[in-house]
């Protein structure tokens, strides 16, 4: 006789995992969440009275091989934050604010402690972004993943007023590119970063130039820009937002420009964080590869009219947030 547990799937561990995460998840609930954790579907009552022409905006993503750093360091409570914040930034680029989030977690063998850490990070970021974590899926798949490894992905649903959606605004020649600093690599370029840095260092090595260990520098949390942008997201002088992910500054920003427009970027207008300089010098990485695979210290670009630049700078200064004039639309 062979049981399901002997085949590699522990139903009891799955039940314990759900029980352990309930208090984390419930912290993200608001009055619009109509179901508790564990149902067949998460129910969210849409606040229709807040909008004239609401448009639901969704995005799904993962965190790539940044997960390998979590496995190497044993730090799992930041990965969930990176996942949520990445998705928040993606729909922010369309002009949306988040409503709710769903996650998917899969492993060969479910480690309840690790799973709880990951979900605690998801919950923390959801709370910070005023986003309800209303459900998800936990999969235990024996022989599918290397022992100790897992994968996560997430889906976010947000809303924007149709008239205020950024794709309905037009970028124009002369519009200014204003960069918001990143906290590090965010969730892109890790295959290259790991290949280069881990040939020379272990994750526990402290690097004076980084003022931190290699592992901590690479695990720096992907920043959410919603709290910074929220107060002026619907202003007419904001004509576009580019979230700098895979493809780098140029490829991502071209996605939000009108046909026939290009970018005039001053690549010397900001100082790259040292982590990028280390990757490039130690790996002899060509400049074009760096620009295509990493954010180089700029996590989001706000495109605004020339008349809006001073308003943007004043707003961000009040929040204690630096911004960098990177160039213009041509």
C-alpha positions in Angstrom: 0.0 0.0 0.0 1.3 3.5 -1.0 -0.2 6.6 0.6 -0.3 10.1 -0.9 2.2 11.2 1.7 4.6 8.4 0.8 4.3 9.6 -2.8 5.5 13.0 -1.7 2.4 15.1 -1.0 1.7 15.9 2.6 -1.9 17.1 2.9 -1.5 17.7 6.6 1.5 20.1 6.0 -0.7 21.9 3.5 -3.4 22.4 6.0 -0.9 23.6 8.6 0.5 26.0 6.1 -2.9 27.6 5.5 -3.5 27.8 9.2 -0.1 29.5 9.8 -0.6 32.2 7.1 -4.2 33.3 8.0 -3.2 36.0 10.4 -0.8 37.5 7.8 -3.3 37.5 5.1 -6.2 38.9 7.1 -4.1 41.9 7.9 -4.5 42.9 4.2 -8.3 42.7 4.2 -10.5 45.7 3.9 -14.3 46.2 3.8 -14.5 45.1 0.2 -13.2 41.6 0.9 -16.2 39.3 1.3 -14.5 35.9 1.8 -12.0 34.4 4.2 -8.9 32.4 3.2 -9.5 28.9 2.1 -12.5 29.2 -0.2 -12.7 28.2 -3.8 -12.5 31.8 -4.9 -11.7 35.2 -3.3 -14.6 37.7 -3.5 -14.1 41.4 -3.7 -16.9 43.9 -3.8 -16.0 46.6 -6.3 -16.3 50.2 -5.0 -18.3 51.3 -8.1 -19.5 54.5 -6.4 -15.9 55.8 -6.5 -15.6 55.8 -10.3 -17.5 57.2 -13.3 -16.0 54.9 -15.9 -13.8 52.3 -14.1 -11.4 50.1 -16.0 -9.9 47.0 -14.4 -6.2 46.6 -15.1 -4.3 43.4 -14.4 -0.8 42.1 -14.5 1.0 38.8 -13.7 4.6 38.3 -12.9 7.3 36.5 -11.0 10.7 37.4 -9.5 13.0 35.4 -11.8 16.2 34.0 -10.5 16.3 36.4 -7.6 14.8 33.4 -5.9 18.2 31.7 -6.1 19.5 34.4 -3.7 16.7 33.5 -1.2 17.7 29.9 -1.4 21.4 30.7 -0.9 20.9 33.1 2.0 17.9 31.5 3.7 16.1 34.9 3.6 12.6 34.4 2.3 10.5 37.2 3.8 11.6 39.8 1.2 10.8 37.9 -2.0 7.0 38.3 -1.5 7.5 42.0 -1.1 9.4 42.2 -4.4 6.7 40.3 -6.2 3.8 42.5 -5.0 5.7 45.7 -5.6 6.8 44.7 -9.1 3.2 44.0 -10.0 2.0 47.3 -8.4 4.5 49.3 -10.4 3.4 47.5 -13.6 -0.2 48.6 -13.3 0.9 52.0 -12.0 2.5 52.6 -15.4 -1.0 52.3 -16.9 -2.4 54.7 -14.3 -4.0 52.1 -12.0 -4.1 51.7 -8.2 -4.3 48.2 -6.9 -7.4 46.5 -5.5 -6.4 42.9 -4.8 -3.6 40.3 -5.3 -3.5 36.5 -5.9 -0.3 34.4 -5.4 0.9 31.0 -6.6 3.6 29.1 -4.6 5.0 25.8 -5.7 7.6 23.5 -4.3 8.7 19.8 -4.5 8.1 19.5 -0.8 6.3 22.1 1.2 8.4 23.7 4.0 5.8 25.3 6.2 8.3 27.7 7.8 9.6 29.0 4.5 6.1 29.3 3.1 5.0 31.4 6.0 8.0 33.7 5.6 7.2 34.2 1.9 3.5 34.9 2.6 4.5 37.4 5.4 6.3 39.4 2.8 3.4 39.3 0.4 1.1 40.5 3.2 3.5 43.3 4.2 3.7 44.7 0.7 0.0 44.3 0.1 -0.7 46.3 3.3 1.7 49.0 2.3 0.1 49.3 -1.1 -3.5 49.2 0.2 -4.1 46.0 -1.7 -6.0 43.0 -0.4 -4.4 39.5 -0.6 -7.6 37.6 -1.2 -6.4 34.2 -2.3 -3.8 32.0 -4.0 -2.6 28.5 -4.7 -0.1 26.3 -2.9 1.2 23.4 -4.9 3.4 20.5 -3.7 4.8 18.7 -6.7 7.3 15.9 -5.8 10.2 15.4 -8.1 9.4 18.6 -10.1 11.7 21.0 -8.2 15.1 20.6 -6.7 14.9 20.0 -2.9 14.8 23.3 -1.1 13.7 25.3 -4.2 10.3 26.8 -4.8 8.7 29.2 -7.3 6.3 32.0 -6.9 4.2 34.2 -9.1 1.4 36.7 -8.6 -1.5 38.4 -10.3 -2.7 41.8 -9.4 -6.0 43.5 -10.2 -6.2 47.3 -10.1 -8.5 50.1 -11.3 -8.2 53.4 -13.1 -10.7 56.0 -14.2 -10.9 55.6 -18.0 -10.4 59.2 -18.7 -7.2 59.2 -16.5 -5.5 56.2 -17.9 -2.0 57.0 -19.0 -2.3 55.3 -22.4 -5.0 57.8 -23.2 -2.5 60.7 -22.7 0.0 61.6 -25.4 3.7 62.0 -25.0 5.2 64.9 -27.1 8.6 65.9 -28.2 10.1 68.1 -25.5 8.5 66.1 -22.7 11.0 65.5 -19.9 12.2 62.2 -18.6 12.4 62.2 -14.7 14.0 59.2 -13.1 13.2 57.8 -9.7 16.1 55.9 -8.1 15.9 52.1 -7.7 16.9 50.2 -4.5 19.2 47.9 -6.6 18.5 45.3 -9.3 14.9 45.1 -8.3 13.8 41.8 -10.0 15.8 41.8 -13.3 19.3 41.0 -14.4 19.9 38.3 -11.8 21.1 35.6 -14.1 23.9 37.9 -15.2 24.5 39.3 -11.7 24.8 35.8 -10.1 27.0 34.5 -12.9 29.5 37.4 -12.3 29.4 38.1 -8.6 29.1 34.5 -7.3 32.3 33.6 -9.2 34.2 36.0 -7.0 32.2 36.2 -3.7 29.9 34.2 -1.5 26.6 35.7 -0.4 27.9 36.2 3.1 31.0 38.3 2.0 30.8 41.9 3.2 31.9 44.4 0.6 32.9 47.8 1.9 31.9 49.5 -1.4 28.4 48.1 -0.9 28.3 48.7 2.9 26.6 45.3 3.0 27.0 41.7 2.2 26.7 40.5 -1.4 23.5 38.6 -0.5 21.8 41.5 1.2 22.7 43.9 -1.7 21.2 41.5 -4.2 18.1 40.8 -2.1 17.3 44.6 -1.7 13.5 44.9 -2.0 12.0 46.0 -5.3 10.6 49.4 -4.5 6.9 50.3 -4.9 6.6 53.8 -6.4 2.8 54.0 -5.7 3.2 56.0 -2.5 5.3 58.6 -4.2 3.2 58.9 -7.4 -0.3 58.5 -6.0 -0.9 62.2 -5.2 -0.2 63.4 -8.8 -1.0 60.2 -10.8 -4.1 61.9 -12.4 -2.4 65.3 -13.2 -2.5 66.2 -16.9 1.2 67.2 -16.9 2.2 63.6 -16.3 2.1 62.1 -19.8 3.7 58.7 -19.2 5.2 56.2 -16.8 7.8 53.6 -17.5 8.6 50.8 -15.1 12.2 49.8 -15.7 12.3 46.0 -15.8 13.7 43.5 -18.2 14.9 45.4 -21.3 16.2 48.3 -19.4 15.6 52.0 -19.6 15.3 52.4 -23.4 13.1 49.4 -24.2 10.7 49.9 -21.4 10.3 53.6 -22.0 9.8 53.3 -25.8 6.8 51.2 -24.9 4.9 54.2 -23.6 5.9 56.7 -26.3 3.9 57.7 -29.4 4.9 56.2 -32.8 7.9 57.9 -34.3 9.2 59.3 -31.0 12.6 58.4 -29.5 14.6 59.1 -26.4 17.5 61.5 -25.9 19.1 60.3 -22.7 22.1 61.7 -20.9 23.6 58.5 -19.5 26.0 60.6 -17.3 23.2 62.4 -15.5 23.1 60.1 -12.6 25.6 58.0 -10.6 25.1 54.3 -10.8 24.9 52.4 -7.5 28.1 50.5 -6.9 26.5 47.0 -7.4 26.1 47.8 -11.1 29.7 48.9 -11.4 30.9 45.8 -9.7 28.9 43.5 -12.1 30.2 45.4 -15.1 33.9 45.5 -14.1 34.2 42.0 -12.7 32.4 40.4 -15.6 33.7 42.7 -18.3 30.1 43.1 -19.3 29.6 45.3 -22.4 27.8 48.6 -21.8 25.0 47.6 -24.2 24.3 44.4 -22.2 24.2 46.4 -18.9 21.7 48.8 -20.4 19.5 46.1 -21.8 19.4 43.8 -18.8 19.4 46.1 -15.8 17.8 49.3 -14.5 21.2 50.8 -13.6 19.8 52.6 -10.6 16.6 54.1 -12.2 13.5 52.1 -11.2 10.8 54.2 -12.8 10.7 57.1 -15.3 8.0 59.7 -15.1 7.4 61.6 -18.4 6.1 65.1 -17.9 5.5 68.2 -19.8 8.2 71.0 -19.4 5.6 73.0 -17.4 5.1 70.0 -15.1 8.8 69.5 -14.1 8.8 72.1 -11.3 5.6 70.7 -9.9 6.9 67.2 -10.0 10.2 68.2 -8.3 8.4 70.1 -5.6 6.0 67.2 -4.9 8.8 64.7 -4.6 11.0 67.1 -2.5 8.1 67.3 0.0 8.2 63.5 0.2 12.0 63.5 0.6 12.4 61.6 -2.7 15.2 62.5 -5.1 14.5 62.6 -8.9 16.9 62.9 -11.8 16.4 64.7 -15.1 17.5 62.1 -17.5 16.7 63.6 -20.9 13.8 64.3 -23.2 11.4 62.8 -25.7 12.4 63.6 -29.3 
